[in-house]
Structures are given as C-alpha cells and as structure tokens.
Amino acid sequence: MAQIQPHDDKGIRVPAEAGIALVLLVVMIAGAIASPNFLTFSNIFVLLLNGAVIGFLCLGQSFVLFTGGIDLSCGSIVAMTCVIAAVFMEYVGLPWPVAAVLVLAVGALAGAINGLIIDKTGVPPFIVTFAMMGVAASIPQIITGAESIRVMDFGYRFIGQYKLFGIPFPVIALVIAVIGAALFIKRTVTGTHIFAVGGNVEAARLAGVNTSRITILVYSISGFCGACGGLIYGSRLMTGYPTAGRGDELFFSIAGAVVGGVSLFGGIGSIWGAMIGATLIATISNLMNVLNVNAYWQPLVIGLIILVGVTFDTMRSSSRLSMPWLALMKKKFSASA
C-alpha cells in the first residue's frame, strides 16, 4: 500500500534581505551604464576601503537599534580613537599592536559609558549619545590643538593598507566581524535577549532578562566598532586625524541599517540586511563621486534615503503599511508548490 506523502504548503520563502539586495544590484548595473569608470578595479578598491569604515559603524549601530536605541557618538569615537592611537605610538612609545588593542578598549569603554548612563538615569539615548558625540569630538581637538599627528611606526600600515590576495585587510576584518555578529545574534541566548529588549523592554525584564547588561553591551559593541573605524582611518593616512569620521559616516551608519530593514523602534532586523544596506549607501555615495555630482547634493540624496526608510519603518510598525499584492503572490506560490 502506497504511503501518502505529506504536502508541504510552506511555499517559497523569500529572504527578508532580498528586496534591498535587488536594489543594490540595480544601482550597480545603473552605475556601470552611467559611467565606465564605476566598475573598474581601482574604483571598486576605493569603494571597498571606504565602505569598510561605514560597514563597521553600521554594524555597531545595528546592535544599538535592535534594542530600540540610537548612537549618535560613533562618528566622533572614530576621530577620538584615531588620534589616541597616534598618541599611544608617538608620545607614549607603544608598539602598534599594543596601541591598537588599547584603542579598541577605549572605544568599547566610551560606548559602555553611554549604555551605563542610559540605563541608570533613564535619559533618552538620543541625548546621552549626542552629549558623548560632543565629548568625543572635543578630546582629539584638545589633545592635538586641532593639528594632525604623524605616525612613524610603519607596521601600523598593516591595518588599513595590507592586502590579502588583492583584498584590503579592512574588508577581510569586516567580513569576519559580520559573520561573527550574525552567528552571535542568531545562535546565542544573549542575541535573543537583545531582540527581546528591543521588542518590549518591560516584558523582557519580567521574563528575567538582564536589561542593564544588554544595554551596556550593545553600546560597548558600537563604541568598539567606532574604534575599528578609527584604526582604519589612522592606518590608511598614517596620521592621527582629529576630524576623521566626523563627516557623513554617522548618517551613513543609520541610513544603511534602516534601509537594510533594521527598525528604529527595536526588535526587528538582521545583520545581513544592515550590511547590504551599508553597501548600498557606500555604493550610492561612490557613484555620485564618480559622476562628479556636487558634494552639496550628496547629503540631500542620503537624507532622502533615510526619510524613505524611516517612513517605511514607521508605517510598518504602526500596521498601516499593507501589501495585498505580496500576500496574493505568496498564495500563488503555495498553490503551485
């Protein structure tokens, strides 16, 4: 007697990141058509290097956004750590590996201070990190008198200039960090708790989640990622540059995460989506440079991208965004499966 095989009615499951990945592909194709210089090896090299800093900031920002917070200080932490690394090497005389480790600790500490103040005082993350943005921006200016510090330890070039099989080391480091972060979020209890805090902090607390530890942790991760950006900047320039990372990097980190599907209200999103979003933002910025678009227009374009992403997220969170055509497509796929 033949057995009746169970019918799988799950249908075709499209990854949540597919939409933003498709947009990135369209932008890449459009850029190649618009300019023959866009997909050249030299330009892709520049795109990857610049995108690595944005990627690290977006990675740290994503952890904070998962909990419903926001970090406005990450760009200034880049500047602060970039200068502190130079101070450690040139004034203190530390070898570059030791200086790099200490700088990462400084970045994580700055983030932990953000998280501690937010948790213990109840002051909104926007205010606390805005204050830290000012503090972290002032420290390198005070230390250097607004002058750059030249780094003479040539081993320091490894971080920002070394290539493995033609791939810049910052890109390799970012890929490793992203894979580790994605596994951490998906496969650990702490990762689950991060999303629980973002979904409903009171419910998470009642369920036994140590919300204080989670808050301090995510801001520490953001500060650590900011320090990674500071080391990359400093190593590429071989200089402690007091205004490094204080351009559009902050807005790019937020835009990349939001466009990649990370909710500003917390509890929704993925590391992969955020990284695709960061790549999209870096690609659009690079394309505008290749096309010689006036620098004054670039913040306008990124601002519009943020506005569209936040509007979409707000409507989705308030259940006012409906896509009946998407539901219809799912039914058709299920019926044909």
C-alpha positions as a Python dict, from the first residue, in 0.01 Angstrom:
ca = {
    (1, 'M'): (0, 0, 0),
    (2, 'A'): (150, 330, -110),
    (3, 'Q'): (206, 593, 153),
    (4, 'I'): (58, 935, 105),
    (5, 'Q'): (334, 1192, 105),
    (6, 'P'): (262, 1496, 321),
    (7, 'H'): (204, 1814, 124),
    (8, 'D'): (445, 2095, 201),
    (9, 'D'): (236, 2411, 190),
    (10, 'K'): (504, 2643, 310),
    (11, 'G'): (563, 2768, -43),
    (12, 'I'): (866, 2966, -150),
    (13, 'R'): (1023, 3167, 126),
    (14, 'V'): (1191, 3484, 6),
    (15, 'P'): (1461, 3615, 243),
    (16, 'A'): (1377, 3949, 402),
    (17, 'E'): (1704, 4089, 265),
    (18, 'A'): (1617, 4002, -97),
    (19, 'G'): (1449, 4337, -166),
    (20, 'I'): (1740, 4556, -60),
    (21, 'A'): (1985, 4319, -233),
    (22, 'L'): (1788, 4365, -556),
    (23, 'V'): (1804, 4744, -515),
    (24, 'L'): (2181, 4720, -468),
    (25, 'L'): (2211, 4512, -786),
    (26, 'V'): (2005, 4766, -982),
    (27, 'V'): (2224, 5052, -854),
    (28, 'M'): (2540, 4864, -954),
    (29, 'I'): (2406, 4799, -1304),
    (30, 'A'): (2287, 5158, -1341),
    (31, 'G'): (2626, 5285, -1223),
    (32, 'A'): (2808, 5068, -1477),
    (33, 'I'): (2585, 5206, -1753),
    (34, 'A'): (2619, 5567, -1635),
    (35, 'S'): (2998, 5562, -1610),
    (36, 'P'): (3260, 5324, -1749),
    (37, 'N'): (3481, 5416, -1454),
    (38, 'F'): (3238, 5285, -1193),
    (39, 'L'): (3317, 4913, -1201),
    (40, 'T'): (3688, 4950, -1263),
    (41, 'F'): (3927, 4768, -1031),
    (42, 'S'): (4067, 5092, -888),
    (43, 'N'): (3722, 5233, -808),
    (44, 'I'): (3599, 4907, -655),
    (45, 'F'): (3914, 4914, -438),
    (46, 'V'): (3825, 5265, -317),
    (47, 'L'): (3461, 5162, -264),
    (48, 'L'): (3562, 4864, -52),
    (49, 'L'): (3803, 5064, 163),
    (50, 'N'): (3559, 5349, 225),
    (51, 'G'): (3275, 5103, 271),
    (52, 'A'): (3468, 4914, 540),
    (53, 'V'): (3453, 5210, 780),
    (54, 'I'): (3084, 5263, 707),
    (55, 'G'): (3028, 4891, 746),
    (56, 'F'): (3187, 4880, 1092),
    (57, 'L'): (2986, 5181, 1209),
    (58, 'C'): (2667, 5034, 1065),
    (59, 'L'): (2740, 4702, 1237),
    (60, 'G'): (2771, 4868, 1575),
    (61, 'Q'): (2472, 5092, 1509),
    (62, 'S'): (2261, 4787, 1425),
    (63, 'F'): (2320, 4630, 1766),
    (64, 'V'): (2201, 4952, 1930),
    (65, 'L'): (1898, 4983, 1701),
    (66, 'F'): (1800, 4622, 1775),
    (67, 'T'): (1732, 4737, 2132),
    (68, 'G'): (1539, 5045, 2023),
    (69, 'G'): (1825, 5286, 2098),
    (70, 'I'): (2045, 5502, 1877),
    (71, 'D'): (2413, 5601, 1889),
    (72, 'L'): (2499, 5949, 1763),
    (73, 'S'): (2853, 5934, 1901),
    (74, 'C'): (3003, 5664, 1677),
    (75, 'G'): (3149, 5911, 1424),
    (76, 'S'): (3318, 6116, 1695),
    (77, 'I'): (3454, 5799, 1855),
    (78, 'V'): (3623, 5732, 1521),
    (79, 'A'): (3802, 6068, 1547),
    (80, 'M'): (3889, 6022, 1914),
    (81, 'T'): (4035, 5674, 1871),
    (82, 'C'): (4220, 5773, 1554),
    (83, 'V'): (4409, 6040, 1749),
    (84, 'I'): (4454, 5832, 2065),
    (85, 'A'): (4617, 5556, 1860),
    (86, 'A'): (4869, 5808, 1727),
    (87, 'V'): (4931, 5943, 2078),
    (88, 'F'): (4996, 5594, 2213),
    (89, 'M'): (5251, 5523, 1939),
    (90, 'E'): (5425, 5860, 1901),
    (91, 'Y'): (5410, 6008, 2251),
    (92, 'V'): (5390, 5703, 2477),
    (93, 'G'): (5609, 5485, 2256),
    (94, 'L'): (5386, 5178, 2247),
    (95, 'P'): (5423, 4930, 1959),
    (96, 'W'): (5132, 4949, 1717),
    (97, 'P'): (4967, 4613, 1811),
    (98, 'V'): (4951, 4717, 2177),
    (99, 'A'): (4824, 5062, 2084),
    (100, 'A'): (4555, 4908, 1861),
    (101, 'V'): (4428, 4680, 2138),
    (102, 'L'): (4418, 4968, 2387),
    (103, 'V'): (4234, 5187, 2135),
    (104, 'L'): (3968, 4919, 2086),
    (105, 'A'): (3928, 4908, 2463),
    (106, 'V'): (3892, 5288, 2473),
    (107, 'G'): (3617, 5274, 2210),
    (108, 'A'): (3434, 4999, 2396),
    (109, 'L'): (3468, 5196, 2721),
    (110, 'A'): (3319, 5509, 2562),
    (111, 'G'): (3026, 5302, 2441),
    (112, 'A'): (2987, 5136, 2782),
    (113, 'I'): (2966, 5481, 2944),
    (114, 'N'): (2683, 5564, 2705),
    (115, 'G'): (2499, 5246, 2797),
    (116, 'L'): (2558, 5289, 3170),
    (117, 'I'): (2421, 5644, 3174),
    (118, 'I'): (2120, 5546, 2963),
    (119, 'D'): (2041, 5251, 3188),
    (120, 'K'): (2098, 5415, 3527),
    (121, 'T'): (1948, 5758, 3460),
    (122, 'G'): (1672, 5686, 3211),
    (123, 'V'): (1789, 5975, 2991),
    (124, 'P'): (1695, 5904, 2627),
    (125, 'P'): (1973, 5750, 2416),
    (126, 'F'): (1949, 6041, 2171),
    (127, 'I'): (2050, 6291, 2441),
    (128, 'V'): (2320, 6077, 2604),
    (129, 'T'): (2493, 5984, 2277),
    (130, 'F'): (2458, 6339, 2148),
    (131, 'A'): (2646, 6456, 2457),
    (132, 'M'): (2910, 6186, 2405),
    (133, 'M'): (2940, 6298, 2045),
    (134, 'G'): (3048, 6641, 2167),
    (135, 'V'): (3286, 6499, 2428),
    (136, 'A'): (3449, 6251, 2189),
    (137, 'A'): (3482, 6521, 1922),
    (138, 'S'): (3649, 6764, 2162),
    (139, 'I'): (3906, 6525, 2311),
    (140, 'P'): (4118, 6485, 1994),
    (141, 'Q'): (4099, 6861, 1931),
    (142, 'I'): (4220, 6934, 2284),
    (143, 'I'): (4498, 6674, 2271),
    (144, 'T'): (4637, 6787, 1937),
    (145, 'G'): (4538, 7154, 1929),
    (146, 'A'): (4342, 7067, 1614),
    (147, 'E'): (4667, 6950, 1448),
    (148, 'S'): (4730, 6608, 1296),
    (149, 'I'): (4986, 6370, 1449),
    (150, 'R'): (5210, 6190, 1202),
    (151, 'V'): (5264, 5820, 1283),
    (152, 'M'): (5613, 5687, 1211),
    (153, 'D'): (5557, 5322, 1311),
    (154, 'F'): (5526, 5177, 962),
    (155, 'G'): (5392, 4847, 1093),
    (156, 'Y'): (5072, 5038, 1165),
    (157, 'R'): (5006, 5038, 791),
    (158, 'F'): (4903, 4673, 817),
    (159, 'I'): (4554, 4759, 946),
    (160, 'G'): (4448, 4990, 666),
    (161, 'Q'): (4684, 4916, 377),
    (162, 'Y'): (4765, 4544, 381),
    (163, 'K'): (4608, 4326, 112),
    (164, 'L'): (4548, 3951, 114),
    (165, 'F'): (4508, 3815, -240),
    (166, 'G'): (4429, 4168, -350),
    (167, 'I'): (4156, 4215, -88),
    (168, 'P'): (4212, 4503, 158),
    (169, 'F'): (4257, 4386, 517),
    (170, 'P'): (3977, 4618, 648),
    (171, 'V'): (3732, 4438, 419),
    (172, 'I'): (3850, 4097, 543),
    (173, 'A'): (3821, 4215, 904),
    (174, 'L'): (3469, 4346, 837),
    (175, 'V'): (3357, 4018, 680),
    (176, 'I'): (3488, 3824, 979),
    (177, 'A'): (3317, 4067, 1219),
    (178, 'V'): (2986, 4044, 1031),
    (179, 'I'): (2987, 3664, 1027),
    (180, 'G'): (3068, 3658, 1398),
    (181, 'A'): (2797, 3914, 1476),
    (182, 'A'): (2537, 3727, 1271),
    (183, 'L'): (2613, 3400, 1450),
    (184, 'F'): (2613, 3578, 1786),
    (185, 'I'): (2271, 3731, 1722),
    (186, 'K'): (2112, 3413, 1586),
    (187, 'R'): (2276, 3137, 1790),
    (188, 'T'): (2323, 3274, 2141),
    (189, 'V'): (2087, 3348, 2428),
    (190, 'T'): (2230, 3698, 2456),
    (191, 'G'): (2141, 3763, 2092),
    (192, 'T'): (1783, 3659, 2163),
    (193, 'H'): (1777, 3887, 2466),
    (194, 'I'): (1893, 4182, 2255),
    (195, 'F'): (1588, 4148, 2031),
    (196, 'A'): (1367, 4087, 2335),
    (197, 'V'): (1477, 4419, 2487),
    (198, 'G'): (1404, 4592, 2158),
    (199, 'G'): (1063, 4430, 2130),
    (200, 'N'): (944, 4519, 2481),
    (201, 'V'): (1192, 4613, 2750),
    (202, 'E'): (946, 4569, 3039),
    (203, 'A'): (833, 4227, 2919),
    (204, 'A'): (1197, 4126, 2876),
    (205, 'R'): (1277, 4240, 3231),
    (206, 'L'): (982, 4045, 3371),
    (207, 'A'): (1099, 3741, 3178),
    (208, 'G'): (1431, 3753, 3361),
    (209, 'V'): (1645, 3930, 3101),
    (210, 'N'): (1922, 4143, 3249),
    (211, 'T'): (1829, 4454, 3054),
    (212, 'S'): (2107, 4660, 3212),
    (213, 'R'): (2372, 4421, 3088),
    (214, 'I'): (2219, 4414, 2738),
    (215, 'T'): (2205, 4794, 2716),
    (216, 'I'): (2566, 4837, 2822),
    (217, 'L'): (2672, 4554, 2591),
    (218, 'V'): (2519, 4693, 2270),
    (219, 'Y'): (2661, 5041, 2324),
    (220, 'S'): (3001, 4889, 2403),
    (221, 'I'): (2985, 4700, 2074),
    (222, 'S'): (2901, 5023, 1893),
    (223, 'G'): (3196, 5201, 2057),
    (224, 'F'): (3424, 4909, 1971),
    (225, 'C'): (3316, 4926, 1607),
    (226, 'G'): (3377, 5301, 1608),
    (227, 'A'): (3731, 5233, 1731),
    (228, 'C'): (3777, 4987, 1442),
    (229, 'G'): (3686, 5270, 1209),
    (230, 'G'): (3934, 5499, 1385),
    (231, 'L'): (4216, 5248, 1340),
    (232, 'I'): (4135, 5203, 972),
    (233, 'Y'): (4135, 5578, 913),
    (234, 'G'): (4457, 5632, 1106),
    (235, 'S'): (4635, 5342, 939),
    (236, 'R'): (4535, 5449, 588),
    (237, 'L'): (4654, 5805, 647),
    (238, 'M'): (4936, 5712, 890),
    (239, 'T'): (4810, 6010, 1084),
    (240, 'G'): (4610, 6085, 1395),
    (241, 'Y'): (4348, 6296, 1223),
    (242, 'P'): (4126, 6485, 1474),
    (243, 'T'): (3826, 6517, 1240),
    (244, 'A'): (3828, 6163, 1099),
    (245, 'G'): (3482, 6008, 1086),
    (246, 'R'): (3302, 6332, 1159),
    (247, 'G'): (3166, 6377, 809),
    (248, 'D'): (2874, 6175, 677),
    (249, 'E'): (2975, 5849, 847),
    (250, 'L'): (2720, 5883, 1128),
    (251, 'F'): (2433, 5939, 886),
    (252, 'F'): (2558, 5661, 660),
    (253, 'S'): (2560, 5416, 952),
    (254, 'I'): (2199, 5498, 1041),
    (255, 'A'): (2085, 5507, 680),
    (256, 'G'): (2248, 5173, 599),
    (257, 'A'): (2088, 4998, 895),
    (258, 'V'): (1741, 5145, 840),
    (259, 'V'): (1742, 5088, 465),
    (260, 'G'): (1863, 4734, 535),
    (261, 'G'): (1549, 4661, 735),
    (262, 'V'): (1659, 4737, 1093),
    (263, 'S'): (1373, 4905, 1275),
    (264, 'L'): (1427, 5230, 1462),
    (265, 'F'): (1170, 5104, 1712),
    (266, 'G'): (1378, 4798, 1800),
    (267, 'G'): (1329, 4424, 1782),
    (268, 'I'): (1333, 4391, 1402),
    (269, 'G'): (1615, 4346, 1153),
    (270, 'S'): (1920, 4139, 1071),
    (271, 'I'): (2294, 4186, 1049),
    (272, 'W'): (2297, 4077, 685),
    (273, 'G'): (2027, 4325, 589),
    (274, 'A'): (2212, 4607, 763),
    (275, 'M'): (2535, 4520, 582),
    (276, 'I'): (2361, 4513, 244),
    (277, 'G'): (2210, 4850, 333),
    (278, 'A'): (2553, 4986, 428),
    (279, 'T'): (2694, 4859, 99),
    (280, 'L'): (2409, 5029, -87),
    (281, 'I'): (2475, 5363, 85),
    (282, 'A'): (2850, 5338, 21),
    (283, 'T'): (2785, 5247, -342),
    (284, 'I'): (2550, 5539, -398),
    (285, 'S'): (2800, 5778, -238),
    (286, 'N'): (3082, 5638, -451),
    (287, 'L'): (2871, 5655, -767),
    (288, 'M'): (2794, 6022, -705),
    (289, 'N'): (3168, 6088, -669),
    (290, 'V'): (3242, 5902, -994),
    (291, 'L'): (2972, 6103, -1172),
    (292, 'N'): (3117, 6425, -1027),
    (293, 'V'): (2794, 6512, -851),
    (294, 'N'): (2835, 6830, -649),
    (295, 'A'): (2922, 6749, -287),
    (296, 'Y'): (2634, 6968, -170),
    (297, 'W'): (2385, 6729, -328),
    (298, 'Q'): (2516, 6415, -162),
    (299, 'P'): (2373, 6477, 190),
    (300, 'L'): (2041, 6559, 23),
    (301, 'V'): (2032, 6221, -151),
    (302, 'I'): (2133, 6029, 163),
    (303, 'G'): (1881, 6233, 366),
    (304, 'L'): (1603, 6135, 128),
    (305, 'I'): (1707, 5770, 155),
    (306, 'I'): (1688, 5793, 536),
    (307, 'L'): (1348, 5965, 515),
    (308, 'V'): (1206, 5696, 288),
    (309, 'G'): (1349, 5419, 505),
    (310, 'V'): (1220, 5570, 831),
    (311, 'T'): (877, 5640, 678),
    (312, 'F'): (851, 5281, 560),
    (313, 'D'): (961, 5154, 901),
    (314, 'T'): (714, 5378, 1085),
    (315, 'M'): (422, 5272, 868),
    (316, 'R'): (521, 4907, 900),
    (317, 'S'): (546, 4933, 1280),
    (318, 'S'): (208, 5105, 1307),
    (319, 'S'): (48, 4838, 1083),
    (320, 'R'): (-58, 5099, 829),
    (321, 'L'): (154, 4955, 551),
    (322, 'S'): (-21, 4676, 366),
    (323, 'M'): (93, 4490, 59),
    (324, 'P'): (-202, 4282, -68),
    (325, 'W'): (-13, 4201, -387),
    (326, 'L'): (259, 4034, -181),
    (327, 'A'): (5, 3817, 1),
    (328, 'L'): (-150, 3722, -332),
    (329, 'M'): (190, 3620, -470),
    (330, 'K'): (255, 3403, -164),
    (331, 'K'): (-77, 3226, -214),
    (332, 'K'): (5, 3158, -579),
    (333, 'F'): (348, 3018, -489),
    (334, 'S'): (192, 2797, -222),
    (335, 'A'): (-72, 2667, -459),
    (336, 'S'): (183, 2576, -727),
    (337, 'A'): (423, 2412, -482),
}
